[in-house]
């Protein structure tokens, strides 16, 4: 780490990471134990640097959303939101980063800056809710995140999420994003693997209906569990 590294303000931490990635800089996450892992910024940014394997996994996700109103939570630079809109499917991205929202809009997607736990447009009307790139971990409490997704879904809608590596069970951690020039602020996160998903989904009122691994990316589909004598 260079001696002139600056600590990013809380509000601008993600903005700095996305702008650094757009400029070609390496970015990584460090947890409270000091463990560091590279962030897949080329995948998150989308575009010509995306690998063939990542394009296949992304297409699998997009295939679940065709012609269905889709809410992309933690949309980042908007590769899913923009792709869906370019294909004629209604989609809205939500992200807390102003830079991510700006990038999504620049590539032709519709996005708003906001907190997924705050009021959002058309709650209860979305047929698809995306939690890709591990976004089930937002806030460090995946049950809470899935319950929020359930509030956003229309009757019969599904959640499509991407989990951590197959070797991961469940891990809570404090993370910060870093580059050679910046240290981000600490924030709570959780990593969920396939072996832990069933119990987490059940606690949130969901059933896991599909889990598929595509080139080391694990993608699952969740439906709201039927409730005896009640309807959503």
VEXDREN-2710 file (C-alpha; in Angstrom, 1 decimal):
% VEXDREN-2710
k/r/px/py/pz
1/UNK/0.0/0.0/0.0
2/UNK/1.4/3.4/-0.9
3/UNK/2.1/5.9/1.9
4/UNK/-0.3/8.5/0.5
5/UNK/-3.3/6.3/0.6
6/UNK/-6.4/8.3/1.5
7/UNK/-9.5/7.1/3.4
8/UNK/-12.7/7.6/1.4
9/UNK/-15.7/9.2/3.0
10/UNK/-18.5/6.9/3.7
11/UNK/-20.9/8.3/1.1
12/UNK/-18.2/8.3/-1.6
13/UNK/-16.5/5.0/-1.0
14/UNK/-18.3/2.9/-3.6
15/UNK/-18.2/5.8/-6.0
16/UNK/-14.4/5.9/-5.8
17/UNK/-14.2/2.1/-6.4
18/UNK/-16.4/2.2/-9.5
19/UNK/-14.6/5.2/-11.0
20/UNK/-11.2/3.6/-10.2
21/UNK/-12.3/0.4/-12.0
22/UNK/-13.6/2.4/-15.0
23/UNK/-10.1/3.9/-15.2
24/UNK/-8.5/0.4/-15.2
25/UNK/-7.3/0.3/-11.6
26/UNK/-7.4/-2.9/-9.5
27/UNK/-9.8/-3.0/-6.6
28/UNK/-10.2/-5.5/-3.8
29/UNK/-12.1/-6.1/-0.6
30/UNK/-10.5/-6.6/2.8
31/UNK/-12.4/-8.0/5.8
32/UNK/-12.0/-7.4/9.5
33/UNK/-9.7/-10.4/9.8
34/UNK/-7.3/-8.7/7.2
35/UNK/-8.1/-11.2/4.5
36/UNK/-8.0/-9.6/1.0
37/UNK/-9.8/-10.8/-2.2
38/UNK/-9.8/-9.3/-5.6
39/UNK/-13.1/-7.8/-6.7
40/UNK/-14.3/-9.0/-10.2
41/UNK/-14.5/-5.5/-11.5
42/UNK/-14.3/-6.5/-15.2
43/UNK/-17.5/-8.7/-14.7
44/UNK/-19.3/-6.0/-12.7
45/UNK/-18.5/-3.3/-15.2
46/UNK/-19.6/-5.5/-18.1
47/UNK/-18.5/-4.7/-21.7
48/UNK/-15.8/-6.1/-23.9
49/UNK/-13.5/-7.2/-21.0
50/UNK/-16.1/-9.6/-19.7
51/UNK/-15.1/-13.3/-20.1
52/UNK/-17.0/-15.8/-22.2
53/UNK/-17.8/-17.7/-19.0
54/UNK/-19.2/-14.7/-17.3
55/UNK/-21.3/-13.9/-20.3
56/UNK/-22.8/-17.3/-20.2
57/UNK/-23.7/-17.0/-16.5
58/UNK/-25.2/-13.5/-17.1
59/UNK/-27.3/-14.8/-20.0
60/UNK/-28.7/-17.5/-17.7
61/UNK/-29.9/-14.7/-15.3
62/UNK/-31.2/-12.6/-18.2
63/UNK/-33.1/-15.6/-19.5
64/UNK/-35.2/-15.7/-16.3
65/UNK/-36.2/-12.1/-16.7
66/UNK/-37.4/-11.8/-20.4
67/UNK/-40.4/-9.6/-20.7
68/UNK/-40.9/-9.5/-16.9
69/UNK/-40.7/-6.3/-14.9
70/UNK/-37.3/-6.7/-13.1
71/UNK/-35.9/-4.8/-10.1
72/UNK/-32.1/-5.1/-9.9
73/UNK/-31.1/-4.5/-6.3
74/UNK/-27.5/-3.3/-5.9
75/UNK/-27.3/-2.9/-9.7
76/UNK/-23.8/-1.5/-9.7
77/UNK/-22.8/-0.1/-13.1
78/UNK/-26.0/-1.6/-14.5
79/UNK/-25.0/-4.4/-16.8
80/UNK/-28.3/-6.3/-16.1
81/UNK/-30.6/-3.3/-16.0
82/UNK/-29.3/-1.9/-19.3
83/UNK/-29.2/-5.3/-21.0
84/UNK/-32.8/-6.0/-20.1
85/UNK/-34.0/-2.6/-21.3
86/UNK/-32.1/-3.0/-24.5
87/UNK/-34.0/-6.2/-25.1
88/UNK/-37.4/-4.5/-24.5
89/UNK/-37.9/-5.8/-20.9
90/UNK/-38.9/-3.3/-18.2
91/UNK/-36.2/-2.9/-15.6
92/UNK/-35.1/-0.6/-12.8
93/UNK/-31.7/-0.6/-11.1
94/UNK/-31.2/0.5/-7.5
95/UNK/-27.9/1.3/-5.9
96/UNK/-26.6/3.5/-3.1
97/UNK/-23.7/4.7/-5.3
98/UNK/-24.2/7.8/-7.3
99/UNK/-21.4/6.7/-9.7
100/UNK/-23.1/3.3/-10.2
101/UNK/-26.4/5.0/-11.0
102/UNK/-24.7/7.4/-13.4
103/UNK/-22.9/4.5/-15.2
104/UNK/-26.2/2.6/-15.5
105/UNK/-27.9/5.5/-17.0
106/UNK/-25.0/6.2/-19.4
107/UNK/-25.3/2.7/-20.8
108/UNK/-29.1/3.1/-21.4
109/UNK/-30.5/1.7/-18.2
110/UNK/-33.0/3.3/-15.8
111/UNK/-31.7/3.5/-12.2
112/UNK/-32.2/5.4/-9.0
113/UNK/-30.0/6.0/-6.1
114/UNK/-31.4/4.6/-2.9
115/UNK/-31.4/2.1/-0.1
116/UNK/-33.1/-1.2/-0.8
117/UNK/-34.7/-1.1/2.7
118/UNK/-36.2/2.3/2.0
119/UNK/-39.4/2.8/0.0
120/UNK/-39.0/1.9/-3.6
121/UNK/-41.1/2.4/-6.7
122/UNK/-43.9/-0.1/-7.5
123/UNK/-43.4/-2.2/-4.4
124/UNK/-45.3/-5.5/-4.6
125/UNK/-45.4/-5.3/-8.4
126/UNK/-42.0/-6.7/-9.6
127/UNK/-42.1/-10.1/-11.2
128/UNK/-38.4/-10.5/-10.9
129/UNK/-36.0/-9.3/-8.2
130/UNK/-32.2/-9.7/-8.8
131/UNK/-29.6/-10.1/-6.1
132/UNK/-26.6/-10.9/-8.3
133/UNK/-22.9/-10.7/-7.5
134/UNK/-23.5/-11.8/-4.0
135/UNK/-26.0/-9.1/-3.1
136/UNK/-27.9/-11.3/-0.8
137/UNK/-25.1/-10.3/1.6
138/UNK/-26.1/-6.6/1.6
139/UNK/-26.3/-5.4/5.2
140/UNK/-24.9/-8.6/6.6
141/UNK/-28.3/-10.2/7.3
142/UNK/-29.5/-12.3/4.3
143/UNK/-32.8/-13.3/5.9
144/UNK/-33.7/-9.6/6.3
145/UNK/-32.6/-8.9/2.7
146/UNK/-34.7/-11.8/1.3
147/UNK/-37.7/-10.6/3.4
148/UNK/-37.4/-7.2/1.8
149/UNK/-37.2/-8.8/-1.6
150/UNK/-40.5/-10.6/-0.8
151/UNK/-42.1/-7.3/-0.1
152/UNK/-41.1/-6.0/-3.5
153/UNK/-42.3/-9.1/-5.5
154/UNK/-45.6/-9.4/-7.2
155/UNK/-47.7/-12.6/-6.6
156/UNK/-45.9/-15.4/-8.3
157/UNK/-42.7/-13.5/-8.7
158/UNK/-39.2/-14.9/-8.1
159/UNK/-35.9/-13.9/-6.7
160/UNK/-32.8/-14.7/-8.8
161/UNK/-29.6/-14.5/-6.7
162/UNK/-26.0/-15.3/-7.0
163/UNK/-24.2/-16.9/-4.1
164/UNK/-20.6/-17.2/-3.0
165/UNK/-18.3/-20.0/-4.1
166/UNK/-19.4/-23.6/-3.6
167/UNK/-17.0/-24.0/-0.8
168/UNK/-18.6/-21.2/1.3
169/UNK/-21.3/-22.0/3.9
170/UNK/-22.2/-18.8/5.7
171/UNK/-19.9/-16.0/6.8
172/UNK/-20.6/-12.6/8.4
173/UNK/-17.9/-10.0/8.0
174/UNK/-17.1/-6.4/8.0
175/UNK/-15.7/-5.3/4.7
176/UNK/-14.1/-2.3/3.1
177/UNK/-13.2/-1.8/-0.6
178/UNK/-9.7/-0.7/-1.4
179/UNK/-7.5/0.5/-4.2
180/UNK/-3.8/1.6/-4.3
181/UNK/-5.0/5.1/-3.7
182/UNK/-8.1/4.8/-1.5
183/UNK/-9.4/2.9/1.6
184/UNK/-13.2/2.7/1.7
185/UNK/-15.3/2.7/4.9
186/UNK/-16.2/-0.4/6.7
187/UNK/-19.7/-2.0/6.1
188/UNK/-21.5/-5.2/7.1
189/UNK/-21.7/-8.0/4.6
190/UNK/-22.4/-11.7/4.5
191/UNK/-21.3/-14.5/2.2
192/UNK/-23.8/-17.3/1.6
193/UNK/-23.1/-20.6/-0.1
194/UNK/-25.4/-23.2/-1.5
195/UNK/-25.3/-25.4/1.6
196/UNK/-26.6/-22.6/3.8
197/UNK/-29.2/-21.2/1.3
198/UNK/-32.0/-23.6/2.1
199/UNK/-32.2/-22.6/5.7
200/UNK/-31.8/-18.9/5.0
201/UNK/-34.5/-19.0/2.3
202/UNK/-36.9/-20.9/4.6
203/UNK/-36.4/-18.4/7.4
204/UNK/-37.4/-15.6/5.0
205/UNK/-40.4/-17.5/3.6
206/UNK/-38.9/-18.8/0.4
207/UNK/-38.4/-22.1/-1.3
208/UNK/-35.2/-22.8/-3.4
209/UNK/-36.4/-24.1/-6.7
210/UNK/-33.2/-24.1/-8.7
211/UNK/-29.5/-24.0/-8.1
212/UNK/-27.0/-24.1/-11.0
213/UNK/-23.3/-23.7/-11.1
214/UNK/-22.0/-22.0/-14.3
215/UNK/-18.2/-21.8/-14.5
216/UNK/-17.8/-21.4/-10.7
217/UNK/-20.7/-18.9/-10.4
218/UNK/-23.6/-20.3/-8.4
219/UNK/-27.1/-18.9/-9.3
220/UNK/-30.3/-19.8/-7.5
221/UNK/-34.0/-19.2/-8.1
222/UNK/-36.3/-18.7/-5.1
223/UNK/-40.1/-18.6/-5.0
224/UNK/-42.3/-17.5/-2.1
225/UNK/-43.4/-20.5/0.0
226/UNK/-47.2/-21.1/0.0
227/UNK/-48.8/-20.2/3.3
228/UNK/-51.8/-22.3/4.4
229/UNK/-54.9/-20.2/4.6
230/UNK/-53.1/-17.0/3.5
231/UNK/-52.3/-15.3/0.2
232/UNK/-49.9/-12.6/-0.7
END
